[in-house]
Amino acid sequence: MAIIPNFPVDLADLHHAWHAPQDHPNLPTRVHPLGSAGSGLEFLTFHRDFIGRFHAWYDVQPFADQAAVRPWADVPSELKRSDLGWDAWAANVDRIANHPETIASADELGQFIEGGVHNNFLHAAAAQVYNEPILNTFHSPVSTHFYQLHGLVQNWWVNWEGAHAPPQRSTDDARPSVAVFGRYPSRNIKSLYGVTTDGRLAQMWDANGWHIDFPAEAAGEVGLQFEPCPAVFGRDPVLNTKSLYAVTTNGRLAQIWDANGWHIDFPAEATDQPSQKFQGSPAVFGRDPVLNTKSLYGVTTDGRLAQMWDAEGWHIDFPAEATDQPGHKFQGSPAVFGRDPVLNTKSLYGVTTDGRLAQMWDAEGWHIDFPAEATDQPSHKFQASN
C-alpha cells in the first residue's frame, strides 16, 4: 500500500473537515454545498491549496518520493475498464481535457469534475485497481495516489485557464524594460541598455550629456533584431567594459561585448547542443570579472531552464532536470543570485508554466523547492515576465 508515513494529523483533519464538517466542528469547512453556485471553484481552490500545504511538509521528509506523488498526465489506462464504470465517464473526461473552451467558468469546471468523474469514478476505481481502500474515504490524503489523482484535476484546471486566458501582448505593447550598468556610482554615471520598438539593441550613456549607439550593429550585425529585456554584466567599471545578453527575434541567445570595439557571438550555439532556441530575457551571473567568466540562464522555446557557462569553451545543462523533480517546464525570464562567485554557487528563480515560483540551488547537486508554497498562503500562482 502507498501509505505515507507520519502523515500530519492537522492536514488529515483539514481534508476530513472540508468534506464532513460534523466530524470536526471546530475546523473550517466548505462554504458552498456540493452542486451550488461557487462550489466548483471552492472545490478546485481547496484542493490546490491542500496540495501546496502537503508539499511544503512532504518535500523535506527523508522518505519523500516525488515520482510517487507526481500528477497523472491522463486517467491511467488501467482505470479505463468497463467493469469499473469508465464507459460512463469517458466523454466527460474528453470534454474536460480536450475541449475546455466549452466550459464557461472555473466554477462550472469544478462542479462538472466534483459532481461527476471525481465523486463517481476516480477515487473508487483507483481504490480498487491499486488495492488502496482508503482512497475511497475522506482519509484519502494519506495515500500517494491522492496526489496523483488530484494533481490531474489541478492540471485540468490549468489547462482550462490556458484555454480562457486573454491574448498575449505583442512585442509592440509589451511593457518596456532596460538593463543598467553603473560605471561610476559615486558620480551617478551609468550606461543603459534597451530594445527599441523596431528591435534595435541600444546603449545610452551619460558623459557630458546623453549619447546613444547600437552595439550589435557596431559588431557587424546590422539587420539583427532583438526581443525586449536585455541583461548586462559589467566586467570592469573603471575601464567601462561590459558584456550584453539578449534574445533575438528568431530565438538566438546573443552575447555582445566591448574589447577594442564591439563583438558578438552566440554562446548556446558554441555548446554541444547548438540548436537550442530561447524566449524571454536571459540572466547572467559574473563568476569572475577579471577573467571574464560568467554563467548564463535562459528559458528555451520548449520550456527548459538552461544554464550555459564558459570554461575552456561554452557548455550547457539544465538545472531543473538535474533535481528530483525533473518534469517542470518554465516560461518567461529567470533570475539568478550569485551566492559565492569563488565557489561558483548560485540560486536560480523561475516561473513554471503552471504558475509555480521555483527556487533551484546548487549544493552537492541541484535542488528545487517552491518558496511561496512554504508560506501561510501556499495557493498563490505567479506570472512570468517577457
Helices and strands as residue ranges (DSSP letters): H 9-19, G 21-23, H 39-58, G 66-69, G 77-79, G 82-84, G 86-88, H 90-98, G 100-102, H 106-112, I 113-122, H 123-129, G 133-136, G 140-142, H 144-163, G 171-173, E 179-184, G 185-187, E 189-195, E 201-206, E 210-213, H 215-218, E 231-236, E 241-247, E 253-258, E 262-265, G 267-270, E 278-288, E 293-300, E 305-310, E 314-317, G 319-322, E 330-340, E 345-352, E 357-362, E 366-369, G 371-374
